[in-house]
């Protein structure tokens, strides 16, 4: 009985972590801010950029996890490897207003570009 309860609690935690959890850092910052990849999250996870203007975003990967090694922007068809302890800049084309999610290959690390 105890094992069943522990398994149900573990399943609930996994569902919360992978599908329901949103990072506490919910503030929006602009593209000039460095995005830190560490401890299973992008910090900050919400980045505001201007619409119809090409821009760049910069990541600094400090997490040794294999999942943190690549960032994907699926709607823009961008896949970029992130070097450990080095900054990586990604050039973005001019985008229309909207929200464009970004994440790692397994979607454990999640963020969003907010184009205004």
QUIFEN-V771821 format. One record per backbone hydrogen bond with DSSP energy under -1.0 kcal/mol. CO is the residue of the C=O (numbers start at 1). NH is the residue of the N-H. If there is no record, write none. Layout:
((CO & NH) (CO & NH))
//
This chain:
((1 & 5) (2 & 6) (3 & 7) (4 & 8) (5 & 9) (6 & 10) (7 & 11) (8 & 12) (9 & 13) (10 & 14) (11 & 15) (12 & 16) (13 & 17) (14 & 18) (15 & 19) (15 & 20) (16 & 20) (16 & 21) (24 & 26) (29 & 48) (30 & 33) (35 & 60) (36 & 43) (37 & 62) (38 & 41) (41 & 38) (43 & 36) (45 & 112) (46 & 29) (47 & 114) (49 & 116) (55 & 92) (57 & 90) (58 & 35) (59 & 88) (60 & 37) (61 & 85) (66 & 69) (69 & 82) (71 & 80) (72 & 103) (73 & 76) (73 & 78) (78 & 73) (80 & 71) (83 & 86) (88 & 59) (90 & 57) (92 & 55) (95 & 52) (98 & 115) (100 & 113) (102 & 111) (103 & 72) (104 & 107) (109 & 104) (111 & 102) (112 & 47) (113 & 100) (114 & 49) (115 & 98))
//
